[in-house]
Amino acid sequence: MEELTRTYPDSFEIEGGFMLRSPAKVNLLLRILGKRADGYHELETVFQELDWYDELEFRDDDSFTLEVQGADLPSGESNLVVKAARLLSKAAGVGCRGRLVLKKNLPVQGGVGGGSSNAAIALLGLNRLWRLNWPVSRLDSLAKELGADCPFFLYGGLARATGRGDVIEPLKGRSEGMFVLVCPPFGVETAWAFSQVRVPLTEVEKNVIFSPLWSSGRGESHPVDFLSNDLENIVFQRHEGLIGLRDSLLEAGAVASLLSGSGSTVFGIFESHEQADAAKRKLETELDLRITVCRAVARSRNESPR
């Protein structure tokens, strides 16, 4: 049986229940290797967790409700948190109950994994609320059904992902990396971005993945070791203003800058907190956009099943 301290350490007691933080991520690497026979794309990506969060509150109740605060998002069956609850309830053979409050802080369709993170954290929180005590490896299979990014958020830290992006392999990373994220007021639909990709069908059963940049478990990786995003040019062609955001981050002192996932968030990596704060102040004088400074979270909260 897993205790909460092993299942999710970032738990906070609140009146009548508990709260879990739902973190953001950026993609340090996103390589599209081909089209799979099942219609998805074969990927190799590197996720980096950041200390930037939504909050998800859990309280026991006889029925199930979700309240969303801070964003104009549906709270019904189309919400990934509700989907996660229904999926876990069915798989566990227990009633779907609980009063959940999702306090949104992360941008919607911003490429930082907000919805996927919320779904994964819902699985972790309901696993506790319903006293299921499932191991994370069992929750992993449900997370895969909710979305390709979801399994990563069960583990966090720095991780390589293959398959659809749902096969997770933790990496050792440096925690001192500082990120400045610039968030435009619009989102980019992931499905649209991938629909623009033109790559041949892959023979995924051969599992030929090229990963010359690292080996997991040996040495420590720095974020700039990976930076590449095969979706960047596609998204930049449609949203040319994002190129200017990347250039502004570089001019502000970033050692590297990249679109996260399918966007629309663009991030820059800085060597120190002082440099990141200075860049944020500079950018705020130039851009009327949301700008956030985050730190890389190096540790994984759970061991991957791989």
C-alpha positions, 0 to 999 in steps of 0.5 A: 500500500502506498502512503500519500507521502509517496504518492504525492508529496505536495499535499496541503491540508485545508478545511474539510479536505486537502489540496494538491498542486497541479504543476506546469511543464515545458517540452525541452525536446519534441521530435516527431518521428512518424505517423503511427498506424493508430493515427497518433504520432510517434514522439520523442520528447523531454518534459521538464516540470516547473514550480508553477501551479494550478490548485485542485481541492478535494473534499468528501461528499455524497455526490460528485461536483467540480467547480472551476475558478479563475478560467472560463472552462466547462465544469461538466463531462468534457472537463478532463478532471471529470473524465479522470474521476469517471474513469477511476470510479469505473475502473475501481468499481466505486461510486464517483463522489467528492466536491472538487474545486479547480483553481486555474492559474496556468494558461489554457491551450498554452503548451504547458500541460494545464489540462493534462496536469489537472487530470493526472492530479485528479487521479492522485487525489481521488486515489487518496480521497476514495482510499483506494491506495492504488500504486502509481503504476496502476494509475498510469494506465488510466492516465494514458487513456486521458491524454498523452501528456497525462502520465508524465504528471504522475511522476514529474521532474525531468523525463524522457517520453516516447510512444505517443509521449506517454511512456515515461523514463525519468532523467537526472537533471539540474534543478538550478535552471530558471525559466521565463515564460511569456504567455500570449492571450490566445491558445493553440490547439494541439490537434491542429498543430499535429494535423499540419505535420507531414511525416511518413508512417512509422513501423512502431513495432520496431520501436526505433527511437533515436536518442543520442543526447542522453542516457537515463540514470547516468550523469545530469542533464542541463535543459539546453542539452535538448532544445528542439521542437518540430512543431515550432516552425508550423506554429510560427508560420500561423502565429508570426508574432511568437517569433518576436517573443522568442527573439525578445527572450534571447535579447533579454539574456536567455541562453536559449528560447523555444516554443513549449509543445504546440504553444502558445507559450514561449520560454527562455532559459536563464542561468540564475534567478537574478538574470531571470528576474531582470529579464522579466522586468525588461520584458514587462516594459516591452510586452503587454503579456503575462510573464512568469519566472519559474524554477525547474523541478528536478526530482520525480515524485514517483518511480516510473514503471519502466 
